[in-house]
Amino acid sequence: MRHIRVIGIGAGDPDHLTLQAVKAIARTDVFLVLGKTGERQELVRLRHRMLEEHARPGHRVVEVPDAERDRTARGYPAAVEDWRRRRADVVERLLAEQVGPEETAAFLVWGDPSLYDSVIAVLDDVHARVDATAFTYEVIPGISSVSVLAARHRTTLTRVGRPVQITTGRRLAEGGLPDGVDDVVVMLDGDAAFAGIDPEGVEIHYGAYLGTDDEILVSGPLAETAERIRALRAEARARKGWIMDTYLLRR
């Protein structure tokens, strides 16, 4: 039986690898990479650096093009489901063609695989399609950008007796800060949605490229920092060609 590992590798610092992740990498035969069009070469190099340091001699790396998501589709949930189905097609072929009987394969997932990542859902889809004895899989948690954000700003995500909500830039842009929640973590924000909400009484703890040499940190009242963050964000995106950021909004 084939065995699959979904390994969280942290937000960008090689030292974010947990001991559990390091041991899992060392026990893996083949690493499966779903290559994205124009993927950031810094992240590709970082992944290979981790394998050079921790993978066993003779390990294999198999990279295939990832399924492309239609970002122009009008129905967002339907577009995501279609993308995941086509990703499952790719993964099913990978497991059948590149992972031998009794071998162990792994997907290296940025941050924590349980937080805004589709690999677990895709493997569940593939598992439902094939013989239940075709493979087993396990998930190795990782240090998420949310945890790194809080640590870098020396704060906690929750306050006494209060909840925290994790949402996306899309949802924040649609509805603003949710009622009854004073602490909101925002991820997957392509358009600086924080700049479009009422800043009165709101603080922001912002982080981009967390854990890397290019890390950007800004904290303070949203009314005073929003434009500065937008400018820093735009400059960094133009210089590097991509941006990954996370932030905490706090009433």
C-alpha positions as CSV (number, residue, x, y, z in Angstrom):
1,M,0.0,0.0,0.0
2,R,1.2,3.5,-0.9
3,H,1.4,6.0,1.9
4,I,1.1,9.8,1.4
5,R,2.2,12.6,3.7
6,V,0.9,16.1,3.6
7,I,3.7,18.1,5.3
8,G,3.3,21.6,6.6
9,I,6.6,23.4,6.0
10,G,6.0,26.8,7.6
11,A,5.5,30.3,6.4
12,G,8.9,30.9,4.8
13,D,11.7,30.5,7.4
14,P,13.5,27.1,7.0
15,D,13.6,27.0,10.8
16,H,9.8,26.8,10.8
17,L,10.1,23.1,10.0
18,T,9.0,21.2,13.1
19,L,10.9,18.1,14.3
20,Q,7.9,16.0,13.2
21,A,8.2,17.5,9.7
22,V,11.9,17.0,9.5
23,K,11.5,13.3,10.5
24,A,8.6,12.9,8.0
25,I,10.8,14.4,5.2
26,A,13.6,12.0,6.0
27,R,11.3,9.0,5.8
28,T,9.8,9.9,2.3
29,D,10.8,8.3,-1.0
30,V,9.3,10.7,-3.5
31,F,8.1,14.3,-3.2
32,L,5.2,15.4,-5.5
33,V,5.2,19.0,-6.6
34,L,2.2,20.6,-8.3
35,G,4.1,23.4,-10.2
36,K,2.3,26.7,-10.6
37,T,2.7,28.9,-13.6
38,G,5.2,31.6,-12.8
39,E,5.8,30.2,-9.3
40,R,8.0,32.4,-7.2
41,Q,11.5,31.1,-7.7
42,E,12.5,32.1,-4.1
43,L,9.9,29.6,-2.8
44,V,11.0,26.9,-5.2
45,R,14.6,27.3,-4.0
46,L,13.5,27.3,-0.4
47,R,11.7,24.0,-0.9
48,H,14.8,22.4,-2.6
49,R,17.0,23.7,0.3
50,M,14.8,21.9,2.8
51,L,15.0,18.7,0.8
52,E,18.8,19.0,0.5
53,E,19.1,19.4,4.2
54,H,16.6,16.8,5.4
55,A,15.6,14.3,2.7
56,R,17.1,10.9,2.5
57,P,19.8,10.1,-0.2
58,G,18.2,8.8,-3.4
59,H,14.8,10.6,-2.9
60,R,13.0,11.6,-6.0
61,V,11.2,14.9,-6.8
62,V,8.4,14.7,-9.4
63,E,7.0,18.0,-10.6
64,V,4.0,18.3,-12.9
65,P,1.9,21.4,-13.9
66,D,-0.9,22.2,-11.5
67,A,-4.4,22.6,-12.7
68,E,-5.2,26.2,-13.5
69,R,-8.1,27.9,-11.8
70,D,-10.5,30.1,-13.9
71,R,-10.2,33.4,-12.0
72,T,-12.7,35.1,-14.4
73,A,-15.6,32.8,-13.6
74,R,-18.6,34.5,-12.1
75,G,-19.4,31.8,-9.6
76,Y,-16.5,31.6,-7.1
77,P,-17.5,28.5,-5.2
78,A,-18.3,26.6,-8.4
79,A,-14.9,27.7,-9.9
80,V,-13.1,26.5,-6.9
81,E,-14.9,23.1,-7.0
82,D,-14.1,22.7,-10.7
83,W,-10.4,23.5,-10.0
84,R,-10.2,21.0,-7.1
85,R,-11.8,18.3,-9.3
86,R,-9.2,18.9,-12.0
87,R,-6.4,18.9,-9.3
88,A,-7.7,15.6,-8.1
89,D,-7.3,14.2,-11.7
90,V,-3.7,15.3,-11.7
91,V,-3.0,13.8,-8.2
92,E,-4.7,10.6,-9.1
93,R,-2.4,10.2,-12.1
94,L,0.7,11.1,-10.1
95,L,0.0,8.5,-7.4
96,A,-0.7,5.8,-10.0
97,E,2.3,6.6,-12.2
98,Q,5.0,8.0,-9.9
99,V,4.6,6.2,-6.5
100,G,5.5,2.6,-6.4
101,P,3.9,-0.1,-4.2
102,E,5.0,0.3,-0.6
103,E,6.6,3.7,-1.3
104,T,5.9,6.8,0.7
105,A,5.2,10.1,-1.1
106,A,4.8,13.6,0.2
107,F,3.3,17.0,-0.7
108,L,5.2,19.9,0.9
109,V,2.6,22.6,1.8
110,W,3.4,26.1,2.9
111,G,2.2,27.1,6.3
112,D,-0.3,24.7,7.8
113,P,-2.1,22.3,5.5
114,S,-5.3,22.7,7.5
115,L,-5.6,26.4,6.9
116,Y,-6.8,27.6,3.4
117,D,-5.1,24.8,1.4
118,S,-6.8,22.3,-0.9
119,V,-4.5,19.3,-0.7
120,I,-6.5,17.5,2.0
121,A,-9.7,18.0,0.1
122,V,-8.1,16.8,-3.1
123,L,-6.7,13.6,-1.5
124,D,-10.1,12.9,0.0
125,D,-11.6,13.2,-3.5
126,V,-9.0,10.8,-4.9
127,H,-9.4,8.4,-2.0
128,A,-13.2,8.3,-2.8
129,R,-12.5,7.4,-6.4
130,V,-10.1,4.5,-6.0
131,D,-9.9,1.3,-4.0
132,A,-9.7,2.1,-0.3
133,T,-6.5,0.0,-0.1
134,A,-4.8,2.1,-2.8
135,F,-3.2,4.5,-0.3
136,T,-3.3,5.9,3.2
137,Y,-2.4,9.4,4.1
138,E,-1.5,11.5,7.1
139,V,-1.2,15.3,7.7
140,I,1.8,16.8,9.5
141,P,0.8,20.3,10.9
142,G,3.0,23.3,10.2
143,I,3.6,26.8,11.5
144,S,1.0,29.0,9.8
145,S,1.5,32.6,8.7
146,V,-1.2,33.5,11.3
147,S,1.0,32.2,14.1
148,V,4.0,33.9,12.8
149,L,2.1,37.2,12.4
150,A,1.1,37.1,16.1
151,A,4.6,36.2,17.2
152,R,6.3,38.9,15.2
153,H,3.9,41.6,16.6
154,R,4.3,40.1,20.1
155,T,0.5,39.8,20.5
156,T,-2.1,37.1,20.9
157,L,-4.9,36.3,18.4
158,T,-7.5,36.3,21.2
159,R,-8.3,38.4,24.2
160,V,-9.9,37.3,27.4
161,G,-13.4,36.0,26.7
162,R,-13.4,37.2,23.1
163,P,-13.5,35.1,19.9
164,V,-11.2,35.5,16.9
165,Q,-12.4,35.0,13.3
166,I,-10.3,34.0,10.3
167,T,-11.6,35.2,7.0
168,T,-10.5,36.2,3.5
169,G,-9.9,39.5,1.8
170,R,-12.9,38.8,-0.5
171,R,-15.3,38.3,2.5
172,L,-13.9,41.4,4.2
173,A,-14.5,43.5,1.1
174,E,-18.0,42.2,0.8
175,G,-19.2,42.8,4.3
176,G,-16.6,44.7,6.3
177,L,-15.7,43.7,9.9
178,P,-18.3,41.2,11.1
179,D,-20.6,42.1,13.9
180,G,-19.8,40.7,17.4
181,V,-16.2,39.9,16.6
182,D,-13.5,42.3,17.7
183,D,-10.5,40.4,16.4
184,V,-10.4,39.3,12.7
185,V,-7.4,37.7,10.9
186,V,-7.5,38.2,7.1
187,M,-5.7,36.0,4.6
188,L,-5.8,35.7,0.8
189,D,-6.3,39.4,0.3
190,G,-5.3,40.4,-3.3
191,D,-6.7,43.9,-3.2
192,A,-5.9,45.5,0.2
193,A,-9.4,45.1,1.5
194,F,-8.5,46.7,4.8
195,A,-8.3,50.1,3.1
196,G,-12.0,49.9,2.3
197,I,-13.5,49.4,5.8
198,D,-14.4,52.1,8.3
199,P,-11.1,52.6,10.2
200,E,-12.6,54.2,13.3
201,G,-11.4,52.5,16.4
202,V,-9.6,49.7,14.5
203,E,-6.0,48.7,14.8
204,I,-4.0,46.6,12.3
205,H,-1.1,44.2,12.8
206,Y,0.2,43.6,9.3
207,G,2.8,41.2,7.9
208,A,4.0,40.3,4.4
209,Y,6.6,37.7,3.3
210,L,6.5,36.5,6.9
211,G,9.6,34.5,8.0
212,T,11.7,35.6,5.0
213,D,14.4,38.2,4.5
214,D,11.9,40.5,2.8
215,E,9.5,40.5,5.7
216,I,7.4,43.6,6.1
217,L,5.7,44.5,9.5
218,V,3.5,47.4,10.3
219,S,1.3,48.0,13.3
220,G,-0.9,50.8,14.5
221,P,-4.3,52.5,14.1
222,L,-5.8,51.6,10.7
223,A,-6.7,55.2,10.0
224,E,-3.0,56.2,10.3
225,T,-1.3,53.2,8.7
226,A,-3.6,52.1,5.8
227,E,-2.0,54.3,3.2
228,R,1.5,53.4,4.3
229,I,0.7,49.7,4.1
230,R,-0.8,50.1,0.7
231,A,2.3,51.9,-0.6
232,L,4.7,49.3,0.9
233,R,2.6,46.5,-0.5
234,A,2.4,48.0,-4.0
235,E,6.2,48.6,-4.0
236,A,7.0,45.1,-2.8
237,R,4.6,43.5,-5.3
238,A,6.1,45.5,-8.2
239,R,9.6,44.6,-7.1
240,K,9.1,40.9,-6.5
241,G,6.2,40.2,-8.8
242,W,4.1,38.6,-6.0
243,I,3.0,39.1,-2.4
244,M,1.8,37.0,0.4
245,D,0.4,38.8,3.4
246,T,-1.7,38.3,6.5
247,Y,-3.1,40.8,9.0
248,L,-5.0,41.1,12.2
249,L,-7.7,43.8,12.5
250,R,-8.6,44.6,16.1
251,R,-11.4,46.8,17.4
